[in-house]
Amino acid sequence: MILRKSSLALISLSMAFSVGFGGSAGLTQPATPDSVSRAIAQNELPTDWNVFETPEGAPGRRIGGGTRGTCPKSASGMIALVPENNLGLTLSNTPTFLFYVPKIDGTSPEQIEMEFLLVDESDPENVQEIYQQRVPVPTAGGTVALTLPDDENLPPLQVNQFYSWYFSLICNPKATDPSVLSLGGWIERIEPSPTLTQELEPLTSRDRLAVYERELLWFDAIGTLAQLLQENPNDPFLRQKWDALLEAVNLAEVAQAPLLNWEQEQTSIRDPQ
């Protein structure tokens, strides 16, 4: 099922029924290399991943709340692996998003669907759904990694612009009014300074981890670490880094969940110009 604009309203409604929305501090300015450097200077390690302010009034949620309608109670355990303010920065045009999905009991494949949606809401009069991906429901639970593809049909993420993402469990999807349980937040792509670009260029993915953490680049740090862990699941250094990163954003309870690897059905969406 591809979510259309009418479904965005359904997602927003489902989030409104949930408790404990993410931070909605007043918007100042999108992050820049200078603002990142100032934020780092003001915070001692461990890094404060919540230092950046989020768009005013926009809903955000990283942990599932009470379910409604036909959604099973076990679905409320869904968690987005993001900072507590639901906002993360990236240098990449193809960032990776990670979500913990518990084992969801009492459902058959035709009764439940999961989808990821990336939306450009910078112009309220012209909201654009730019990417959609259907996600297989894990049978035993675990952490799902979703990476934006390098696709010429997918518009590039603009620098210094917020994008909304939604990760949704859709219950009884063929019904006229399906029940939806959604997580949601923001991602912002920033332009690296020439100094940072020069620093990163010779480094391996493993060595870049410390730089990503220092520069508060959440999606680069966790996406790179997840990929390295899938390739080297028994590496004690990577496991320690994973545990520490999730503990830093108060998500230690999902650190031991398996990283799931599967073929995903993907669909790009680009609104007519």
Accessible surface in RSA format (square Angstrom, percent):
REM  Atomic radii and reference values for relative SASA: ProtOr
REM  Chains: A
REM  Algorithm: Lee & Richards
REM  Probe-radius: 1.40
REM  Slices: 20
REM RES _ NUM      All-atoms   Total-Side   Main-Chain    Non-polar    All polar
REM                ABS   REL    ABS   REL    ABS   REL    ABS   REL    ABS   REL
RES MET A   1    63.32  32.8  46.18  30.6  17.14  40.8  44.71  38.0  18.61  24.7
RES ILE A   2    60.60  34.5  46.33  34.5  14.26  34.4  46.33  33.4  14.26  38.7
RES LEU A   3     4.29   2.4   4.25   3.0   0.04   0.1   4.29   3.0   0.00   0.0
RES ARG A   4   137.64  57.8 136.82  69.7   0.83   2.0  57.78  79.0  79.86  48.4
RES LYS A   5   104.58  51.0  94.90  58.2   9.68  23.0  72.78  65.5  31.80  33.9
RES SER A   6    90.67  76.6  69.53  92.8  21.14  48.7  57.32 122.1  33.35  46.7
RES SER A   7    22.16  18.7  20.18  26.9   1.98   4.6   2.81   6.0  19.35  27.1
RES LEU A   8    18.86  10.5  18.33  13.1   0.53   1.3  18.55  13.0   0.31   0.8
RES ALA A   9    66.84  61.5  53.87  83.1  12.97  29.5  61.39  86.5   5.44  14.4
RES LEU A  10    37.12  20.7  33.45  23.9   3.66   9.2  36.35  25.5   0.77   2.1
RES ILE A  11     1.23   0.7   1.23   0.9   0.00   0.0   1.23   0.9   0.00   0.0
RES SER A  12    49.12  41.5  44.32  59.1   4.80  11.1  27.20  57.9  21.92  30.7
RES LEU A  13    85.56  47.6  81.53  58.3   4.03  10.1  85.04  59.7   0.52   1.4
RES SER A  14     2.37   2.0   0.42   0.6   1.95   4.5   0.42   0.9   1.95   2.7
RES MET A  15     0.27   0.1   0.12   0.1   0.15   0.3   0.27   0.2   0.00   0.0
RES ALA A  16    64.68  59.5  40.53  62.5  24.16  55.0  41.37  58.3  23.31  61.8
RES PHE A  17   121.95  61.0  93.55  57.9  28.40  73.9  98.78  59.9  23.17  66.3
RES SER A  18    12.84  10.8   2.13   2.8  10.71  24.7   0.45   1.0  12.39  17.4
RES VAL A  19   118.16  77.8 111.84 101.3   6.32  15.2 115.25 100.1   2.91   7.9
RES GLY A  20    61.12  75.4   0.00   N/A  61.12  75.4  37.35 102.5  23.77  53.2
RES PHE A  21    92.63  46.3  66.55  41.2  26.08  67.9  66.55  40.3  26.08  74.6
RES GLY A  22    14.77  18.2   0.00   N/A  14.77  18.2   8.92  24.5   5.84  13.1
RES GLY A  23    36.46  45.0   0.00   N/A  36.46  45.0  31.60  86.7   4.85  10.9
RES SER A  24    62.45  52.8  44.62  59.5  17.83  41.1   9.94  21.2  52.51  73.6
RES ALA A  25    49.73  45.7  35.72  55.1  14.01  31.9  47.62  67.1   2.10   5.6
RES GLY A  26    40.54  50.0   0.00   N/A  40.54  50.0  25.30  69.4  15.24  34.1
RES LEU A  27    85.14  47.4  58.68  42.0  26.46  66.5  58.68  41.2  26.46  71.2
RES THR A  28    88.82  63.2  70.80  71.8  18.02  42.9  62.84  84.4  25.98  39.3
RES GLN A  29   145.19  81.2 131.21  95.9  13.98  33.3  53.58 114.1  91.61  69.5
RES PRO A  30    35.05  25.5  32.01  29.2   3.04  11.1  32.35  26.7   2.70  16.8
RES ALA A  31     6.06   5.6   1.29   2.0   4.77  10.8   4.04   5.7   2.01   5.3
RES THR A  32    48.76  34.7  48.76  49.4   0.00   0.0  42.12  56.6   6.64  10.0
RES PRO A  33    40.99  29.9  36.00  32.8   4.98  18.1  39.91  33.0   1.07   6.7
RES ASP A  34    99.30  69.6  97.36  96.9   1.94   4.6  17.40  40.9  81.90  81.7
RES SER A  35    25.83  21.8  22.38  29.9   3.45   8.0  22.66  48.3   3.17   4.4
RES VAL A  36     1.84   1.2   1.84   1.7   0.00   0.0   1.84   1.6   0.00   0.0
RES SER A  37    62.71  53.0  56.21  75.0   6.51  15.0  32.92  70.1  29.80  41.7
RES ARG A  38   139.82  58.7 136.42  69.5   3.40   8.1  64.06  87.5  75.76  45.9
RES ALA A  39     7.16   6.6   4.67   7.2   2.49   5.7   6.76   9.5   0.40   1.1
RES ILE A  40    46.08  26.2  40.97  30.5   5.11  12.3  42.99  31.0   3.09   8.4
RES ALA A  41    89.30  82.1  47.26  72.9  42.04  95.6  58.68  82.6  30.62  81.1
RES GLN A  42   139.98  78.3 103.26  75.5  36.72  87.4  43.66  92.9  96.32  73.1
RES ASN A  43    41.81  28.8  25.07  24.2  16.74  40.3   7.70  18.5  34.11  33.0
RES GLU A  44   159.93  91.8 141.19 106.8  18.74  44.6  61.29 118.6  98.64  80.5
RES LEU A  45   147.65  82.2 121.49  86.9  26.16  65.8 121.69  85.5  25.96  69.8
RES PRO A  46   114.31  83.3 100.34  91.5  13.97  50.8 105.84  87.4   8.46  52.6
RES THR A  47    23.33  16.6  12.89  13.1  10.44  24.9   8.15  11.0  15.18  22.9
RES ASP A  48    56.63  39.7  49.71  49.5   6.92  16.4  18.76  44.2  37.86  37.8
RES TRP A  49    14.84   6.0   7.24   3.5   7.60  17.9   5.10   2.7   9.74  15.8
RES ASN A  50    54.37  37.5  38.47  37.2  15.90  38.3  18.22  43.9  36.14  34.9
RES VAL A  51    44.45  29.2  21.09  19.1  23.36  56.3  26.05  22.6  18.40  49.9
RES PHE A  52    30.84  15.4  26.00  16.1   4.83  12.6  28.71  17.4   2.13   6.1
RES GLU A  53    75.41  43.3  63.03  47.7  12.38  29.5  23.90  46.2  51.51  42.1
RES THR A  54     3.12   2.2   2.60   2.6   0.52   1.2   1.65   2.2   1.48   2.2
RES PRO A  55    19.69  14.4  19.66  17.9   0.03   0.1  19.69  16.3   0.00   0.0
RES GLU A  56   131.90  75.7 107.37  81.2  24.53  58.4  27.70  53.6 104.20  85.1
RES GLY A  57    65.49  80.8   0.00   N/A  65.49  80.8  35.73  98.0  29.76  66.7
RES ALA A  58    28.10  25.8  20.55  31.7   7.54  17.2  25.20  35.5   2.89   7.7
RES PRO A  59    44.34  32.3  36.68  33.4   7.66  27.8  39.20  32.4   5.14  32.0
RES GLY A  60     0.00   0.0   0.00   N/A   0.00   0.0   0.00   0.0   0.00   0.0
RES ARG A  61    16.19   6.8  15.08   7.7   1.11   2.6   2.40   3.3  13.79   8.4
RES ARG A  62    22.38   9.4  19.54  10.0   2.84   6.8   7.67  10.5  14.71   8.9
RES ILE A  63    69.35  39.5  67.86  50.6   1.49   3.6  67.86  48.9   1.49   4.0
RES GLY A  64     9.04  11.1   0.00   N/A   9.04  11.1   0.00   0.0   9.04  20.2
RES GLY A  65    10.44  12.9   0.00   N/A  10.44  12.9  10.44  28.7   0.00   0.0
RES GLY A  66    56.62  69.8   0.00   N/A  56.62  69.8  40.36 110.8  16.26  36.4
RES THR A  67    36.68  26.1   8.26   8.4  28.42  67.7   0.05   0.1  36.64  55.4
RES ARG A  68    77.64  32.6  68.65  35.0   8.99  21.4  34.90  47.7  42.74  25.9
RES GLY A  69    70.90  87.4   0.00   N/A  70.90  87.4  31.04  85.2  39.86  89.3
RES THR A  70    86.41  61.5  60.54  61.4  25.87  61.7  68.59  92.1  17.82  26.9
RES CYS A  71     9.36   7.1   0.69   0.8   8.67  20.4   0.14   0.4   9.22   9.9
RES PRO A  72    27.37  20.0  16.44  15.0  10.93  39.7  27.37  22.6   0.00   0.0
RES LYS A  73   178.37  87.0 170.07 104.4   8.30  19.8 113.47 102.1  64.90  69.1
RES SER A  74    37.50  31.7  19.54  26.1  17.95  41.4  31.30  66.6   6.20   8.7
RES ALA A  75     0.00   0.0   0.00   0.0   0.00   0.0   0.00   0.0   0.00   0.0
RES SER A  76    36.63  31.0  33.41  44.6   3.22   7.4   8.77  18.7  27.86  39.0
RES GLY A  77    29.21  36.0   0.00   N/A  29.21  36.0  27.72  76.1   1.49   3.3
RES MET A  78     0.00   0.0   0.00   0.0   0.00   0.0   0.00   0.0   0.00   0.0
RES ILE A  79    12.33   7.0  12.33   9.2   0.00   0.0  12.33   8.9   0.00   0.0
RES ALA A  80     0.00   0.0   0.00   0.0   0.00   0.0   0.00   0.0   0.00   0.0
RES LEU A  81     0.91   0.5   0.12   0.1   0.79   2.0   0.12   0.1   0.79   2.1
RES VAL A  82     3.69   2.4   3.69   3.3   0.00   0.0   3.69   3.2   0.00   0.0
RES PRO A  83     0.59   0.4   0.59   0.5   0.00   0.0   0.59   0.5   0.00   0.0
RES GLU A  84    76.42  43.9  63.30  47.9  13.11  31.2  19.28  37.3  57.13  46.6
RES ASN A  85    15.67  10.8  13.18  12.7   2.49   6.0  14.49  34.9   1.19   1.1
RES ASN A  86     0.78   0.5   0.75   0.7   0.03   0.1   0.00   0.0   0.78   0.8
RES LEU A  87     4.84   2.7   1.45   1.0   3.39   8.5   1.45   1.0   3.39   9.1
RES GLY A  88     2.82   3.5   0.00   N/A   2.82   3.5   2.80   7.7   0.02   0.1
RES LEU A  89     2.33   1.3   1.07   0.8   1.26   3.2   1.07   0.7   1.26   3.4
RES THR A  90     0.00   0.0   0.00   0.0   0.00   0.0   0.00   0.0   0.00   0.0
RES LEU A  91    28.97  16.1  18.00  12.9  10.97  27.6  18.02  12.7  10.95  29.5
RES SER A  92    35.73  30.2  27.68  36.9   8.05  18.5  26.38  56.2   9.35  13.1
RES ASN A  93    47.54  32.8  41.77  40.4   5.77  13.9  15.06  36.3  32.47  31.4
RES THR A  94    43.90  31.2  36.74  37.2   7.16  17.1  11.35  15.2  32.56  49.2
RES PRO A  95     4.31   3.1   0.00   0.0   4.31  15.7   4.31   3.6   0.00   0.0
RES THR A  96    20.41  14.5  18.55  18.8   1.86   4.4   4.58   6.2  15.83  23.9
RES PHE A  97     2.99   1.5   2.84   1.8   0.14   0.4   2.99   1.8   0.00   0.0
RES LEU A  98     3.20   1.8   0.03   0.0   3.17   8.0   0.03   0.0   3.17   8.5
RES PHE A  99     1.65   0.8   1.65   1.0   0.00   0.0   1.65   1.0   0.00   0.0
RES TYR A 100    47.95  22.4  47.95  27.3   0.00   0.0  14.86  11.2  33.08  40.8
RES VAL A 101     0.00   0.0   0.00   0.0   0.00   0.0   0.00   0.0   0.00   0.0
RES PRO A 102    16.79  12.2  16.55  15.1   0.25   0.9  16.66  13.8   0.14   0.9
RES LYS A 103   121.88  59.5 112.79  69.2   9.09  21.6  55.57  50.0  66.31  70.6
RES ILE A 104    17.05   9.7   0.09   0.1  16.96  40.9   0.09   0.1  16.96  46.0
RES ASP A 105    82.94  58.1  75.70  75.3   7.24  17.1  36.41  85.7  46.53  46.4
RES GLY A 106    82.25 101.4   0.00   N/A  82.25 101.4  44.79 122.9  37.46  83.9
RES THR A 107    48.61  34.6  15.33  15.5  33.28  79.3  12.63  17.0  35.98  54.4
RES SER A 108    33.44  28.3  29.73  39.7   3.71   8.5  31.21  66.5   2.23   3.1
RES PRO A 109   119.12  86.8 101.50  92.5  17.63  64.1 109.01  90.0  10.11  62.8
RES GLU A 110   112.70  64.7  94.52  71.5  18.18  43.3  57.07 110.4  55.63  45.4
RES GLN A 111    89.72  50.2  86.37  63.1   3.35   8.0  23.74  50.5  65.98  50.0
RES ILE A 112     6.43   3.7   2.95   2.2   3.48   8.4   2.95   2.1   3.48   9.5
RES GLU A 113    39.64  22.8  36.76  27.8   2.89   6.9  13.38  25.9  26.26  21.4
RES MET A 114     0.25   0.1   0.00   0.0   0.25   0.6   0.00   0.0   0.25   0.3
RES GLU A 115     0.54   0.3   0.00   0.0   0.54   1.3   0.00   0.0   0.54   0.4
RES PHE A 116     0.58   0.3   0.58   0.4   0.00   0.0   0.58   0.4   0.00   0.0
RES LEU A 117     0.54   0.3   0.54   0.4   0.00   0.0   0.54   0.4   0.00   0.0
RES LEU A 118     0.00   0.0   0.00   0.0   0.00   0.0   0.00   0.0   0.00   0.0
RES VAL A 119     0.00   0.0   0.00   0.0   0.00   0.0   0.00   0.0   0.00   0.0
RES ASP A 120    24.23  17.0  23.87  23.8   0.36   0.9   1.83   4.3  22.40  22.3
RES GLU A 121    64.61  37.1  50.09  37.9  14.53  34.6  18.57  35.9  46.04  37.6
RES SER A 122    74.05  62.6  35.83  47.8  38.22  88.0  34.88  74.3  39.17  54.9
RES ASP A 123    65.25  45.7  62.76  62.5   2.50   5.9  26.84  63.2  38.41  38.3
RES PRO A 124   108.97  79.4  86.79  79.1  22.18  80.6  89.61  74.0  19.37 120.4
RES GLU A 125   162.41  93.2 128.59  97.3  33.82  80.5  56.03 108.4 106.38  86.9
RES ASN A 126    75.30  51.9  69.85  67.5   5.45  13.1  15.45  37.2  59.85  57.8
RES VAL A 127    30.25  19.9  27.76  25.1   2.49   6.0  27.76  24.1   2.49   6.7
RES GLN A 128    38.56  21.6  38.56  28.2   0.00   0.0   1.88   4.0  36.67  27.8
RES GLU A 129     5.70   3.3   5.70   4.3   0.00   0.0   3.19   6.2   2.51   2.0
RES ILE A 130     7.22   4.1   7.22   5.4   0.00   0.0   7.22   5.2   0.00   0.0
RES TYR A 131     1.54   0.7   1.54   0.9   0.00   0.0   1.54   1.2   0.00   0.0
RES GLN A 132     2.51   1.4   2.51   1.8   0.00   0.0   0.00   0.0   2.51   1.9
RES GLN A 133     0.49   0.3   0.49   0.4   0.00   0.0   0.00   0.0   0.49   0.4
RES ARG A 134    84.59  35.5  84.06  42.8   0.53   1.3  24.65  33.7  59.94  36.3
RES VAL A 135     2.62   1.7   0.00   0.0   2.62   6.3   0.00   0.0   2.62   7.1
RES PRO A 136    55.10  40.2  44.04  40.1  11.06  40.2  54.86  45.3   0.23   1.5
RES VAL A 137    43.43  28.6  24.54  22.2  18.89  45.5  24.54  21.3  18.89  51.2
RES PRO A 138     8.50   6.2   2.40   2.2   6.10  22.2   6.27   5.2   2.23  13.9
RES THR A 139   123.93  88.1 104.58 106.0  19.35  46.1  85.14 114.4  38.79  58.6
RES ALA A 140    81.89  75.3  60.15  92.8  21.74  49.4  60.47  85.2  21.42  56.7
RES GLY A 141     7.23   8.9   0.00   N/A   7.23   8.9   3.54   9.7   3.68   8.3
RES GLY A 142     0.77   1.0   0.00   N/A   0.77   1.0   0.35   1.0   0.43   1.0
RES THR A 143     0.69   0.5   0.54   0.5   0.15   0.4   0.05   0.1   0.64   1.0
RES VAL A 144     0.57   0.4   0.45   0.4   0.12   0.3   0.57   0.5   0.00   0.0
RES ALA A 145    22.67  20.8  14.51  22.4   8.15  18.5  14.51  20.4   8.15  21.6
RES LEU A 146     2.36   1.3   1.78   1.3   0.58   1.5   2.02   1.4   0.34   0.9
RES THR A 147    63.53  45.2  55.45  56.2   8.08  19.2  41.42  55.6  22.11  33.4
RES LEU A 148     2.59   1.4   1.40   1.0   1.19   3.0   1.40   1.0   1.19   3.2
RES PRO A 149    35.94  26.2  25.40  23.2  10.55  38.3  34.49  28.5   1.45   9.0
RES ASP A 150   138.74  97.2 104.20 103.7  34.54  81.7  27.93  65.7 110.81 110.5
RES ASP A 151    45.94  32.2  33.95  33.8  11.99  28.4  12.15  28.6  33.79  33.7
RES GLU A 152   162.82  93.5 127.24  96.3  35.57  84.7  57.49 111.2 105.33  86.0
RES ASN A 153    90.38  62.3  87.95  85.0   2.43   5.9  16.70  40.2  73.68  71.2
RES LEU A 154    14.32   8.0   7.12   5.1   7.20  18.1   7.12   5.0   7.20  19.4
RES PRO A 155    23.73  17.3  22.17  20.2   1.56   5.7  22.21  18.3   1.52   9.5
RES PRO A 156    70.71  51.5  67.60  61.6   3.11  11.3  67.95  56.1   2.77  17.2
RES LEU A 157     4.90   2.7   3.02   2.2   1.88   4.7   3.02   2.1   1.88   5.1
RES GLN A 158    93.26  52.1  91.26  66.7   2.00   4.8  29.76  63.3  63.50  48.2
RES VAL A 159    55.94  36.8  36.40  32.9  19.55  47.1  36.40  31.6  19.55  53.0
RES ASN A 160    57.09  39.4  45.10  43.6  11.99  28.9  11.87  28.6  45.21  43.7
RES GLN A 161    36.55  20.4  33.35  24.4   3.19   7.6  14.54  31.0  22.01  16.7
RES PHE A 162    30.34  15.2  23.45  14.5   6.89  17.9  23.47  14.2   6.87  19.7
RES TYR A 163     5.99   2.8   5.57   3.2   0.41   1.1   2.30   1.7   3.68   4.5
RES SER A 164    12.30  10.4  11.69  15.6   0.61   1.4   2.94   6.3   9.36  13.1
RES TRP A 165     0.48   0.2   0.38   0.2   0.10   0.2   0.38   0.2   0.10   0.2
RES TYR A 166    11.95   5.6  11.75   6.7   0.20   0.5   3.03   2.3   8.92  11.0
RES PHE A 167     0.00   0.0   0.00   0.0   0.00   0.0   0.00   0.0   0.00   0.0
RES SER A 168     0.51   0.4   0.51   0.7   0.00   0.0   0.07   0.2   0.44   0.6
RES LEU A 169     0.00   0.0   0.00   0.0   0.00   0.0   0.00   0.0   0.00   0.0
RES ILE A 170     0.30   0.2   0.30   0.2   0.00   0.0   0.30   0.2   0.00   0.0
RES CYS A 171     2.91   2.2   2.91   3.2   0.00   0.0   2.88   7.3   0.03   0.0
RES ASN A 172    67.29  46.4  66.02  63.8   1.28   3.1   8.85  21.3  58.44  56.5
RES PRO A 173    12.88   9.4   2.82   2.6  10.06  36.6   2.82   2.3  10.06  62.5
RES LYS A 174   184.04  89.8 147.41  90.4  36.63  87.2 105.52  95.0  78.52  83.6
RES ALA A 175    36.49  33.5  17.88  27.6  18.61  42.3  27.79  39.1   8.69  23.0
RES THR A 176   148.81 105.8 112.40 113.9  36.42  86.8  83.86 112.6  64.95  98.2
RES ASP A 177   110.02  77.1  91.05  90.6  18.97  44.9  33.52  78.9  76.50  76.3
RES PRO A 178    15.75  11.5  12.92  11.8   2.83  10.3  13.73  11.3   2.01  12.5
RES SER A 179    12.52  10.6  10.41  13.9   2.12   4.9   1.50   3.2  11.02  15.4
RES VAL A 180     3.35   2.2   2.50   2.3   0.84   2.0   2.50   2.2   0.84   2.3
RES LEU A 181     5.23   2.9   5.23   3.7   0.00   0.0   5.23   3.7   0.00   0.0
RES SER A 182     0.49   0.4   0.00   0.0   0.49   1.1   0.00   0.0   0.49   0.7
RES LEU A 183     0.02   0.0   0.02   0.0   0.00   0.0   0.02   0.0   0.00   0.0
RES GLY A 184     0.22   0.3   0.00   N/A   0.22   0.3   0.22   0.6   0.00   0.0
RES GLY A 185     2.75   3.4   0.00   N/A   2.75   3.4   0.15   0.4   2.60   5.8
RES TRP A 186     5.28   2.1   5.26   2.5   0.02   0.0   2.04   1.1   3.25   5.3
RES ILE A 187     0.21   0.1   0.21   0.2   0.00   0.0   0.21   0.2   0.00   0.0
RES GLU A 188     1.38   0.8   1.38   1.0   0.00   0.0   0.00   0.0   1.38   1.1
RES ARG A 189    56.01  23.5  55.50  28.3   0.50   1.2   0.02   0.0  55.99  33.9
RES ILE A 190     5.06   2.9   4.32   3.2   0.74   1.8   4.32   3.1   0.74   2.0
RES GLU A 191    96.94  55.7  96.48  73.0   0.46   1.1  40.50  78.3  56.45  46.1
RES PRO A 192    36.77  26.8  26.69  24.3  10.09  36.7  27.61  22.8   9.16  56.9
RES SER A 193    34.53  29.2  31.26  41.7   3.27   7.5  24.76  52.7   9.77  13.7
RES PRO A 194   117.79  85.8 106.62  97.2  11.16  40.6 114.06  94.2   3.73  23.2
RES THR A 195   102.50  72.9  99.35 100.7   3.15   7.5  65.60  88.1  36.90  55.8
RES LEU A 196    14.37   8.0  12.69   9.1   1.68   4.2  13.97   9.8   0.40   1.1
RES THR A 197    65.74  46.8  62.70  63.6   3.04   7.2  59.56  80.0   6.18   9.3
RES GLN A 198   134.72  75.3 127.57  93.2   7.15  17.0  39.49  84.0  95.24  72.2
RES GLU A 199    61.23  35.2  49.61  37.5  11.62  27.7  35.01  67.7  26.23  21.4
RES LEU A 200    12.43   6.9  12.43   8.9   0.00   0.0  12.43   8.7   0.00   0.0
RES GLU A 201   130.90  75.2 110.63  83.7  20.27  48.3  40.36  78.1  90.54  73.9
RES PRO A 202   106.31  77.5  68.16  62.1  38.15 138.7  79.33  65.5  26.98 167.7
RES LEU A 203    54.34  30.3  42.55  30.4  11.79  29.6  44.07  30.9  10.27  27.6
RES THR A 204    83.20  59.2  75.13  76.2   8.07  19.2  79.79 107.2   3.41   5.2
RES SER A 205    58.61  49.5  52.07  69.5   6.54  15.1  11.59  24.7  47.02  65.9
RES ARG A 206    92.28  38.7  87.06  44.4   5.22  12.4  38.25  52.3  54.03  32.7
RES ASP A 207    78.33  54.9  66.98  66.7  11.35  26.8  14.83  34.9  63.50  63.3
RES ARG A 208    67.55  28.4  67.55  34.4   0.00   0.0   4.70   6.4  62.85  38.1
RES LEU A 209     2.17   1.2   2.17   1.6   0.00   0.0   2.17   1.5   0.00   0.0
RES ALA A 210    62.65  57.6  56.06  86.5   6.59  15.0  57.41  80.8   5.25  13.9
RES VAL A 211    10.50   6.9   9.89   9.0   0.61   1.5  10.48   9.1   0.02   0.1
RES TYR A 212    19.35   9.0  19.35  11.0   0.00   0.0   0.61   0.5  18.75  23.1
RES GLU A 213    38.05  21.8  38.05  28.8   0.00   0.0   7.83  15.1  30.23  24.7
RES ARG A 214    96.71  40.6  93.45  47.6   3.26   7.8  58.40  79.8  38.31  23.2
RES GLU A 215    24.14  13.9  24.14  18.3   0.00   0.0   1.08   2.1  23.06  18.8
RES LEU A 216     4.15   2.3   1.77   1.3   2.38   6.0   1.77   1.2   2.38   6.4
RES LEU A 217     0.26   0.1   0.26   0.2   0.00   0.0   0.26   0.2   0.00   0.0
RES TRP A 218     1.28   0.5   1.28   0.6   0.00   0.0   1.25   0.7   0.04   0.1
RES PHE A 219     3.26   1.6   1.70   1.1   1.56   4.0   1.70   1.0   1.56   4.5
RES ASP A 220    12.35   8.6   8.20   8.2   4.15   9.8   6.73  15.8   5.62   5.6
RES ALA A 221     0.48   0.4   0.48   0.7   0.00   0.0   0.48   0.7   0.00   0.0
RES ILE A 222     0.80   0.5   0.80   0.6   0.00   0.0   0.80   0.6   0.00   0.0
RES GLY A 223     8.77  10.8   0.00   N/A   8.77  10.8   4.84  13.3   3.92   8.8
RES THR A 224    25.11  17.9  20.46  20.7   4.65  11.1   7.00   9.4  18.11  27.4
RES LEU A 225     0.65   0.4   0.65   0.5   0.00   0.0   0.65   0.5   0.00   0.0
RES ALA A 226     3.12   2.9   2.99   4.6   0.13   0.3   3.12   4.4   0.00   0.0
RES GLN A 227   109.25  61.1 105.91  77.4   3.34   8.0  28.21  60.0  81.04  61.5
RES LEU A 228    20.19  11.2  20.19  14.4   0.00   0.0  20.19  14.2   0.00   0.0
RES LEU A 229     2.88   1.6   1.10   0.8   1.78   4.5   1.10   0.8   1.78   4.8
RES GLN A 230    68.62  38.4  39.83  29.1  28.79  68.5  20.55  43.7  48.07  36.5
RES GLU A 231   108.53  62.3  76.75  58.1  31.77  75.7  43.69  84.5  64.84  52.9
RES ASN A 232    62.05  42.8  56.74  54.8   5.31  12.8  12.06  29.0  50.00  48.3
RES PRO A 233    81.85  59.7  71.51  65.2  10.33  37.6  72.16  59.6   9.69  60.2
RES ASN A 234   138.74  95.7 112.82 109.0  25.92  62.4  39.82  95.8  98.92  95.6
RES ASP A 235    29.39  20.6  22.20  22.1   7.19  17.0   9.72  22.9  19.67  19.6
RES PRO A 236   110.23  80.3  99.00  90.2  11.23  40.8 105.78  87.3   4.45  27.7
RES PHE A 237    85.30  42.7  80.94  50.1   4.36  11.3  84.62  51.3   0.68   1.9
RES LEU A 238     0.01   0.0   0.01   0.0   0.00   0.0   0.01   0.0   0.00   0.0
RES ARG A 239    74.28  31.2  74.28  37.9   0.00   0.0  35.93  49.1  38.34  23.2
RES GLN A 240   124.71  69.7 121.22  88.6   3.48   8.3  36.95  78.7  87.76  66.6
RES LYS A 241    40.38  19.7  39.39  24.2   0.99   2.4  18.09  16.3  22.30  23.7
RES TRP A 242     2.34   0.9   2.34   1.1   0.00   0.0   0.87   0.5   1.47   2.4
RES ASP A 243    44.84  31.4  43.41  43.2   1.43   3.4  22.17  52.2  22.67  22.6
RES ALA A 244    55.95  51.4  46.71  72.1   9.24  21.0  50.49  71.1   5.46  14.5
RES LEU A 245     7.23   4.0   3.50   2.5   3.74   9.4   6.88   4.8   0.36   1.0
RES LEU A 246     0.00   0.0   0.00   0.0   0.00   0.0   0.00   0.0   0.00   0.0
RES GLU A 247   112.93  64.8 107.07  81.0   5.85  13.9  28.36  54.9  84.57  69.0
RES ALA A 248    44.76  41.2  10.40  16.1  34.36  78.2  22.15  31.2  22.61  59.9
RES VAL A 249     0.55   0.4   0.33   0.3   0.21   0.5   0.55   0.5   0.00   0.0
RES ASN A 250    93.12  64.2  77.32  74.7  15.80  38.0  23.06  55.5  70.06  67.7
RES LEU A 251     0.00   0.0   0.00   0.0   0.00   0.0   0.00   0.0   0.00   0.0
RES ALA A 252    56.71  52.1  44.69  69.0  12.02  27.3  44.93  63.3  11.78  31.2
RES GLU A 253   118.41  68.0  77.54  58.7  40.87  97.3  64.25 124.3  54.16  44.2
RES VAL A 254     5.54   3.6   3.78   3.4   1.76   4.2   5.17   4.5   0.37   1.0
RES ALA A 255     4.36   4.0   4.36   6.7   0.00   0.0   4.36   6.1   0.00   0.0
RES GLN A 256   133.15  74.5 109.34  79.9  23.81  56.7  63.85 135.9  69.29  52.6
RES ALA A 257    17.38  16.0   5.44   8.4  11.94  27.2  11.28  15.9   6.10  16.2
RES PRO A 258    81.78  59.6  71.12  64.8  10.66  38.8  81.78  67.5   0.00   0.0
RES LEU A 259    36.55  20.4  11.82   8.5  24.72  62.2  11.82   8.3  24.72  66.5
RES LEU A 260    38.16  21.3  30.91  22.1   7.26  18.2  32.77  23.0   5.40  14.5
RES ASN A 261   129.25  89.1  96.46  93.2  32.79  78.9  19.47  46.9 109.78 106.1
RES TRP A 262    64.83  26.0  41.04  19.9  23.80  55.9  51.85  27.6  12.98  21.1
RES GLU A 263   167.42  96.1 149.73 113.3  17.69  42.1  68.76 133.0  98.66  80.6
RES GLN A 264    46.98  26.3  24.67  18.0  22.30  53.1   1.36   2.9  45.61  34.6
RES GLU A 265    97.29  55.9  85.38  64.6  11.90  28.3  46.39  89.7  50.89  41.6
RES GLN A 266    83.42  46.6  54.69  40.0  28.73  68.4  18.61  39.6  64.80  49.1
RES THR A 267    45.12  32.1  40.66  41.2   4.46  10.6  28.57  38.4  16.56  25.0
RES SER A 268    39.14  33.1  12.66  16.9  26.47  61.0   8.97  19.1  30.17  42.3
RES ILE A 269    21.02  12.0  17.50  13.0   3.52   8.5  20.98  15.1   0.04   0.1
RES ARG A 270   122.52  51.4  94.36  48.1  28.17  67.1  30.75  42.0  91.77  55.6
RES ASP A 271    22.33  15.6  19.57  19.5   2.76   6.5   8.52  20.1  13.81  13.8
RES PRO A 272   133.35  97.2 102.06  93.0  31.29 113.8 113.70  93.9  19.66 122.2
RES GLN A 273   177.99  99.5 105.93  77.4  72.06 171.6  92.47 196.8  85.51  64.9
END  Absolute sums over single chains surface
CHAIN  1 A    12889.5      10180.2       2709.3       6890.9       5998.6
END  Absolute sums over all chains
TOTAL         12889.5      10180.2       2709.3       6890.9       5998.6
